[in-house]
């Protein structure tokens, strides 16, 4: 017996369910809540930890940056430098070569008031050129020392020193989940860049001292950051901390290991982190995949003197030990919950047994009485609670039922007689009811016929599908022999599909949103030419001259099939307006508003009899037609709805006896209007 059936028929099962439900349902729910809250608390704790680590790393990196600026400023104000201001360039270069290593600087330049180098700690590769493009130099020439972090292109490094260029060069390592990059190496440099004004003895500004430290391959700095942020014992459970400097998304100085003792220099950060930190300027706090494992990571952008994000500062620690410890703690908690639940279930079942034993005895008496034992009784029970009193009342009820049974048998005989009398009356009433049912069935059939009539349009698609299928079979069977008529077969196939689309458009006013086509960038002139070819057979029979003027260059965003439907409808209407022949004009042009390109304009003009003024305001109304007996009045309404859906507009200009011109304004970037226009209430332009 299925457990739901047992629960429905057995009080014992219900009592067991009531006893065990808090344990079997409540405990898992409680465990789920504990797991959810524990996981959320775990994530918040790790994010708080990595946030504070990132602040510490930022402060150290900022202190290093300030230290470089202070060193440059100190050298700019030193007695030795000021004393040598009038010395030859070679002597000044020798002095800078001596001062740069002492200040732990990778290069030093002395610039004149025009920003041109006059001396350098290393020989410059090229003629002196002004360095006013660097923000620190421009600031120093205004009398204010400035220190920034800048991204030096390879040419700038080569100009300062080929050795700096060699230090900065780093092969890129293919990294999982990184953004695509066609480069094979990183040859730019991330530099702490500083400059300070140089004054003579009379406090006249005579030049600028420029210096910097190349961060590419600066392993000492990232190891120092790691040692400060993750001191011994700060990461329990066997986790390890890491620190990294990025140039854009490439690791140029890191203690993250690729394998063994090999550092992951040249690897790149994931595309998700790059977009958030470098793309949006946000700080990343959370778990991220770093080279080959998951780390609790903190990334913050590094900006240059112009405010551009050129790199990132990263700290993080291995997540796996924390995750494993959390799982072990949650597992132990789960085991404790399960043990307590099992003990509670055993005690609850023993207590429930004393409740359902009297109920089982009453159930057995019910089954015996159902089998015909008139003297079946519960008898005395040990329970003195409500169940005991219920058993006594149940026996009293059985005695009463036995007495009533005899009385019911007498009443049954009287009932049989009365039933026979009522049978004749019911037969007559049934005949009346049968006639009423027949009338109801007839009404339902008529309603069904009405619904089927409305759906006949959909059934047209079935023979169309047969035509298309047999065309495919015909083309496959004929093979190369079908080549002379391949274009005709294609046109039949295309027009059969157009039949299916036109039938579908009959339902478009009821559910226009469901029939919206897939929009694409469409070449206007090409579509107009295709429509002209598809309707060519109508021109020959009516001696119609066709004039085309294709000047549109802009593409428009629309469903190609829907645009073709609109143009074919307008062309066919134009041809029908010239039964004795005439001139059909098709023109395209670009659509501009206030000097800005908007889209394209398509004009369809005929030299027919024109439209009466009283009909002109109704031609886009559904089911309005001037072709009595041959038109449905839906063509222009559907065309209006299609053009309006993509944010375009359609207009008509007509004078009786002079012809008619329809103009379509279509946008290159569609503005979708998904709200259906009710028939008869279309919006006018």
TACORNOR-V518010 format. One record per residue. N is the residue number from 1. OMEGA is omega as a letter, one per 20 degrees, with the letter a starting at -180 (999 if undefined). NEAR is the number of other ideal C-beta (glycine too) atoms within 10 Angstrom. D_LAST is the distance of its C-alpha to the last C-alpha in Angstrom with 2 decimals. Layout:
n: [N/N]
omega: [OMEGA/OMEGA]
near: [NEAR/NEAR]
d_last: [D_LAST/D_LAST]
//
This chain:
n: [1/2/3/4/5/6/7/8/9/10/11/12/13/14/15/16/17/18/19/20/21/22/23/24/25/26/27/28/29/30/31/32/33/34/35/36/37/38/39/40/41/42/43/44/45/46/47/48/49/50/51/52/53/54/55/56/57/58/59/60/61/62/63/64/65/66/67/68/69/70/71/72/73/74/75/76/77/78/79/80/81/82/83/84/85/86/87/88/89/90/91/92/93/94/95/96/97/98/99/100/101/102/103/104/105/106/107/108/109/110/111/112/113/114/115/116/117/118/119/120/121/122/123/124/125/126/127/128/129/130/131/132/133/134/135/136/137/138/139/140/141/142/143/144/145/146/147/148/149/150/151/152/153/154/155/156/157/158/159/160/161/162/163/164/165/166/167/168/169/170/171/172/173/174/175/176/177/178/179/180/181/182/183/184/185/186/187/188/189/190/191/192/193/194/195/196/197/198/199/200/201/202/203/204/205/206/207/208/209/210/211/212/213/214/215/216/217/218/219/220/221/222/223/224/225/226/227/228/229/230/231/232/233/234/235/236/237/238/239/240/241/242/243/244/245/246/247/248/249/250/251/252/253/254/255/256/257/258/259/260/261/262/263/264/265/266/267/268/269/270/271/272/273/274/275/276/277/278/279/280/281/282/283/284/285/286/287/288/289/290/291/292/293/294/295/296/297/298/299/300/301/302/303/304/305/306/307/308/309/310/311/312/313/314/315/316/317/318/319/320/321/322/323/324/325/326/327/328/329/330/331/332/333/334/335/336/337/338/339/340/341/342/343/344/345/346/347/348/349/350/351/352/353/354/355/356/357/358/359/360/361/362/363/364/365/366/367/368/369/370/371/372/373/374/375/376/377/378/379/380/381/382/383/384/385/386/387/388/389/390/391/392/393/394/395/396/397/398/399/400/401/402/403/404/405/406/407/408/409/410/411/412/413/414/415/416/417/418/419/420/421/422/423/424/425/426/427/428/429/430/431/432/433/434/435/436/437/438/439/440/441/442/443/444/445/446/447/448/449/450/451/452/453/454/455/456/457/458/459/460/461/462/463/464/465/466/467/468/469/470/471/472/473/474/475/476/477/478/479/480/481/482/483/484/485/486/487/488/489/490/491/492/493/494/495/496/497/498/499/500/501/502/503/504/505/506/507/508/509/510/511/512/513/514/515/516/517/518/519/520/521/522/523/524/525/526/527/528/529/530/531/532/533/534/535/536/537/538/539/540/541/542/543/544/545/546/547/548/549/550/551/552/553/554/555/556/557/558/559/560/561/562/563/564/565/566/567/568/569/570/571/572/573/574/575/576/577/578/579/580/581/582/583/584/585/586/587/588/589/590/591/592/593/594/595/596/597/598/599/600/601/602/603/604/605/606/607/608/609/610/611/612/613/614/615/616/617/618/619/620/621/622/623/624/625/626/627/628/629/630/631/632/633/634/635/636/637/638/639/640/641/642/643/644/645/646/647/648/649/650/651/652/653/654/655/656/657/658/659/660/661/662/663/664/665/666/667/668/669/670/671/672/673/674/675/676/677/678/679/680/681/682/683/684/685]
omega: [a/a/r/r/r/r/a/a/a/r/r/r/r/r/r/r/r/a/a/a/r/a/a/a/a/a/r/r/r/r/r/r/r/r/a/a/r/r/r/r/r/a/a/a/a/r/r/a/a/r/r/r/a/r/r/r/r/a/r/a/r/r/r/r/r/r/r/r/r/a/r/r/r/r/r/a/a/a/a/a/a/a/a/a/a/a/r/a/a/r/r/r/r/r/r/r/r/a/a/r/r/r/a/r/r/r/r/r/r/a/r/a/r/r/r/r/r/r/a/r/r/a/a/a/r/r/r/r/r/a/a/a/a/a/a/a/r/r/a/r/r/r/a/r/a/r/r/r/a/r/a/r/a/a/r/r/r/r/a/a/r/r/r/r/r/r/a/a/a/r/r/a/r/a/r/r/r/r/r/r/a/a/r/a/r/a/r/a/r/a/r/a/a/r/a/r/r/a/r/a/a/r/r/r/a/a/a/r/a/r/a/r/r/a/r/r/a/a/r/a/a/r/r/r/a/a/r/a/a/r/r/r/a/r/r/r/r/r/r/a/r/r/a/r/a/r/a/a/a/r/a/r/a/r/r/a/r/r/a/r/a/a/a/r/r/r/a/a/a/a/r/r/a/a/a/a/a/a/a/r/a/r/r/r/r/a/r/r/a/r/a/a/r/r/r/a/r/r/r/a/r/a/r/a/r/a/r/r/a/a/a/r/a/r/r/r/a/a/a/r/r/a/a/r/r/r/r/r/r/r/r/r/r/r/r/r/a/r/r/a/r/r/r/r/r/r/a/r/r/r/a/a/r/a/a/r/r/r/r/r/r/r/r/r/r/a/r/r/r/r/r/r/a/a/r/a/r/a/a/r/a/a/r/a/a/r/r/r/r/r/r/r/r/r/r/r/r/r/r/r/r/r/a/a/a/r/r/r/r/r/a/r/r/a/r/r/a/r/r/r/a/a/a/a/a/a/r/r/r/r/r/r/a/r/r/r/r/r/r/r/r/r/r/r/r/r/r/r/r/r/r/r/r/a/a/a/a/a/r/a/a/r/r/r/r/r/a/r/a/r/r/r/r/a/a/a/a/r/r/a/a/a/a/a/a/a/r/r/r/a/r/r/a/a/r/r/r/r/a/a/a/r/r/a/r/r/a/a/r/a/a/a/a/a/r/a/r/a/r/r/a/r/a/a/a/a/r/r/r/a/r/r/a/a/a/a/r/a/a/a/a/r/a/r/a/r/a/r/a/r/a/r/a/r/r/r/a/r/a/a/r/r/r/r/a/a/r/r/a/a/a/r/a/r/r/r/r/a/a/a/a/a/r/a/r/a/r/r/r/a/r/r/a/r/a/r/a/a/a/r/r/a/r/a/r/r/a/a/r/a/a/a/a/r/a/a/a/a/r/r/r/r/r/a/r/r/a/r/a/a/r/a/a/a/a/r/r/r/r/a/a/a/a/a/a/r/r/r/r/a/a/r/a/r/a/r/a/r/a/r/r/r/r/r/a/a/r/r/a/r/a/r/a/a/a/r/a/r/r/a/a/a/a/r/999]
near: [9/7/9/9/10/14/15/10/12/17/14/18/17/15/16/19/15/12/18/16/10/15/18/12/11/11/18/14/10/13/16/10/10/14/13/10/10/14/12/10/11/16/13/10/13/20/15/11/17/25/12/13/25/22/14/14/24/17/12/18/22/12/11/18/18/13/16/23/22/16/22/30/20/14/24/24/15/15/7/10/20/15/11/17/15/10/13/10/13/9/12/18/22/15/21/23/16/12/21/21/11/9/18/12/22/25/23/28/27/26/24/16/13/12/22/15/23/15/25/23/24/18/10/18/13/10/8/18/12/13/21/14/11/24/17/25/21/17/19/27/20/10/10/12/19/20/24/22/22/20/17/23/11/16/13/18/26/18/21/28/19/13/13/23/21/11/16/24/16/20/10/17/15/10/23/10/13/18/17/5/14/5/9/10/13/24/17/23/27/27/27/25/27/28/31/26/20/23/16/12/8/6/7/9/14/16/25/28/26/26/30/29/23/24/24/23/19/19/13/10/18/27/14/15/27/21/14/15/25/21/10/6/6/12/18/9/12/11/19/15/22/23/26/28/25/26/23/20/22/26/27/24/24/25/17/22/15/17/8/6/6/8/19/20/21/19/22/24/28/19/15/13/25/20/13/16/24/22/13/9/12/13/15/23/19/14/17/20/16/25/21/13/11/14/23/25/26/27/25/20/20/24/14/18/17/11/8/12/15/19/23/25/24/28/28/27/23/19/21/13/15/20/17/12/15/18/10/10/12/16/10/10/14/15/10/10/16/14/10/12/18/11/11/15/17/9/10/16/13/9/10/16/12/12/16/18/14/20/18/11/16/16/15/12/18/14/10/13/16/9/8/7/11/10/9/17/15/20/10/9/17/8/15/8/11/9/17/15/12/15/21/13/11/16/16/11/10/17/11/10/12/12/8/11/10/8/9/10/9/9/10/9/8/9/11/9/8/9/10/9/8/10/9/9/9/11/9/9/11/9/9/9/11/9/9/9/10/10/9/10/10/10/10/10/10/9/10/10/9/9/8/10/9/11/9/9/14/12/11/15/14/10/12/18/13/11/17/17/11/11/15/12/10/14/16/9/9/14/8/7/9/14/9/9/14/12/9/10/15/12/14/15/16/13/13/18/15/16/15/17/16/18/16/15/21/15/15/20/19/11/9/20/10/10/19/15/16/9/16/11/12/19/15/27/16/12/20/23/15/16/23/17/10/18/19/11/9/15/17/8/9/14/10/19/12/14/10/13/11/15/12/21/13/20/16/27/19/30/19/17/15/25/26/20/21/28/24/19/21/27/24/15/20/26/21/15/20/20/10/9/14/18/15/25/17/22/18/23/17/15/21/12/9/5/5/7/12/18/25/26/20/28/17/23/20/24/19/24/17/18/19/10/10/7/13/16/11/14/20/20/16/20/12/16/18/12/12/6/5/7/15/12/15/20/21/24/23/23/24/22/25/26/20/19/26/23/17/27/15/21/12/16/15/22/12/12/9/12/22/23/18/24/16/26/19/28/18/18/11/17/10/11/15/8/11/15/18/9/14/12/8/15/11/8/10]
d_last: [70.99/67.58/67.50/64.75/66.90/69.94/68.07/67.06/70.58/72.87/73.52/75.36/72.28/70.21/72.80/72.90/69.12/69.23/71.95/70.48/66.76/67.02/68.79/66.80/63.36/63.89/65.76/63.18/60.40/62.56/63.28/59.58/58.89/61.82/60.58/57.03/58.27/60.91/58.44/56.09/59.08/60.31/56.98/56.86/60.48/59.98/56.85/58.78/61.67/59.65/57.75/61.08/62.37/59.39/59.99/63.65/62.78/60.25/62.90/65.46/63.10/62.16/65.86/66.51/63.74/65.14/68.62/67.66/66.23/69.37/71.60/69.87/70.02/73.70/74.55/72.69/74.89/78.11/81.21/81.79/78.37/78.56/82.11/81.08/78.14/80.14/81.61/80.75/77.71/79.96/81.74/78.53/77.14/80.37/79.97/76.38/77.57/80.17/77.85/74.91/76.80/78.37/74.96/73.77/71.22/70.18/69.73/70.36/69.25/70.34/67.71/68.21/66.06/63.65/63.18/65.30/67.88/71.46/73.18/72.37/74.20/73.66/73.41/69.84/68.56/67.33/67.32/66.49/62.83/61.25/60.02/57.72/54.75/56.35/55.40/59.02/60.39/57.90/58.74/62.49/62.37/60.90/63.93/62.48/63.66/60.94/61.03/58.09/57.61/56.24/55.38/57.54/56.47/59.27/59.74/60.39/62.93/64.61/64.88/66.61/68.87/68.91/70.51/67.42/65.28/67.63/67.58/63.78/63.40/62.76/61.92/58.86/59.70/57.23/56.10/54.47/50.91/50.63/47.58/47.87/49.75/50.94/53.75/57.32/58.78/58.02/59.46/57.90/59.74/59.01/61.07/62.01/61.66/63.44/64.34/66.42/67.39/70.94/72.89/76.23/79.19/77.66/74.35/72.53/69.69/70.98/68.86/67.24/68.75/66.29/67.12/65.75/66.44/64.95/63.80/63.58/66.49/67.61/69.07/71.31/68.38/66.62/70.03/70.68/67.32/68.11/71.61/70.34/67.52/69.39/73.00/75.58/75.19/71.65/70.24/72.27/72.27/72.61/69.17/68.93/66.78/65.03/63.44/61.34/59.81/56.71/55.46/51.78/52.25/55.73/58.98/61.18/63.76/64.32/67.06/65.02/67.11/65.81/69.06/72.57/73.03/70.30/67.55/63.93/63.28/60.40/58.67/55.12/53.28/50.81/47.16/46.17/48.51/47.44/43.74/44.51/47.25/46.43/42.67/41.96/45.19/46.23/49.76/50.56/53.03/53.86/55.18/54.39/55.92/58.14/59.62/61.43/61.32/59.33/59.91/58.88/57.14/55.93/53.89/52.74/51.13/53.19/51.40/52.68/53.03/49.40/48.11/47.32/48.34/51.00/53.08/54.10/57.14/58.09/60.71/61.16/63.76/64.32/62.77/64.84/67.96/65.96/63.98/67.23/68.94/66.07/66.18/69.94/69.68/67.03/69.14/72.20/70.25/69.01/72.59/73.81/71.18/72.10/75.83/75.32/73.09/75.69/78.48/76.48/75.69/79.42/80.41/77.60/78.62/82.25/81.28/78.89/81.71/83.67/80.67/79.89/83.54/83.98/80.62/81.75/84.95/82.99/80.72/83.86/85.22/81.95/82.19/85.90/85.12/82.34/84.97/87.23/89.57/89.93/92.23/89.96/89.77/88.63/91.86/92.52/90.28/91.02/87.82/88.22/84.60/81.87/82.19/85.95/85.39/82.67/85.19/87.72/85.19/84.09/87.69/87.93/84.78/86.25/89.35/87.26/85.25/88.47/89.60/86.31/86.27/89.21/87.62/84.38/86.34/87.70/84.28/83.02/85.40/84.21/80.60/81.26/82.52/79.52/77.15/78.77/78.16/74.51/73.93/74.22/71.70/69.24/69.55/68.36/65.51/64.51/64.30/61.89/59.80/59.75/58.29/55.58/54.77/54.51/51.96/49.95/50.07/48.88/45.88/45.03/45.39/42.97/40.40/41.05/40.62/37.19/36.20/37.74/35.81/32.52/33.83/34.95/31.87/33.10/36.50/35.19/35.08/38.90/39.83/37.20/39.00/42.30/41.06/40.00/43.28/45.40/43.65/44.66/48.20/48.33/47.37/49.95/52.71/52.27/52.12/52.59/52.86/49.14/48.30/47.91/45.25/43.75/40.44/40.34/41.16/38.37/35.85/37.19/36.96/33.40/32.26/34.17/32.29/29.01/30.26/30.72/27.22/25.69/27.90/26.77/23.09/24.13/24.51/21.28/19.53/22.58/22.91/20.00/21.41/24.69/23.38/21.52/23.15/24.95/22.89/24.72/24.52/23.90/25.03/22.25/24.79/27.09/24.66/23.60/27.33/28.19/25.71/27.16/30.62/29.89/28.75/31.48/33.65/31.24/31.56/35.38/35.72/33.45/34.51/31.13/31.08/28.84/27.79/26.47/25.53/25.16/24.67/22.68/24.95/22.82/22.87/19.88/20.21/19.49/21.79/23.37/23.98/20.45/19.17/22.07/21.17/17.66/19.26/22.24/20.24/18.41/21.82/23.71/21.37/21.84/25.60/25.83/24.25/27.26/30.32/32.66/31.51/29.35/27.55/25.00/23.35/22.16/21.20/20.27/19.96/19.57/16.42/17.51/16.15/18.88/21.45/20.79/20.10/16.94/17.18/17.08/15.21/16.45/16.49/18.16/19.47/22.04/24.36/24.42/24.33/20.55/18.48/19.48/17.23/17.82/16.71/13.53/11.48/13.40/13.63/11.67/13.83/16.84/20.06/18.75/20.59/22.18/24.87/27.28/29.72/28.40/24.88/23.74/20.10/19.16/18.45/14.81/14.15/15.99/14.33/10.80/12.60/14.49/11.88/9.94/13.52/14.27/11.45/9.95/6.98/7.86/7.56/10.57/12.91/16.00/19.01/21.91/24.76/23.09/21.21/17.73/15.80/13.35/12.07/11.73/11.19/13.59/15.25/19.02/19.14/16.97/15.40/16.26/14.61/17.61/16.66/16.49/13.90/16.20/16.30/14.92/12.70/9.81/6.78/3.81/0.00]
//
